[in-house]
Amino acid sequence: MAEIPLLSPLARALVLLIQLLLLVTALDVLVAWVQPDPARWPRRALHLLTEPMQRPLRALTARLPLDGWDLSPLLVVLILGGLRLWLIQP
């Protein structure tokens, strides 16, 4: 049976932070379906937390012909998920 490697306290804290950011990103996407205005609460709080991660990715995908689709939350999830896997791998 393979052992699960013990993570250092810093790696554990980073994994926890990544999991929280993934949760906040998912909540932002779900709330955006119901309340599209990012100026109203609770969307404003979620938007303030997720926008710094999504803005650079949105600028990169703006050049692609996506017909108005915003793929930045998906890219954030993929990047954070990959980083999380990299941190916890043996």
Buried (B, 14 or more C-beta within 10 A) or exposed (E): EEEEEEEEEEEEEBBEEBEEBBEBBBBBBEBBEEBEEBEEEEBEEBBEBBEEBBEEBBEEBEEEEEEEEBBBBBBBBEEBEEBBEEBBEE
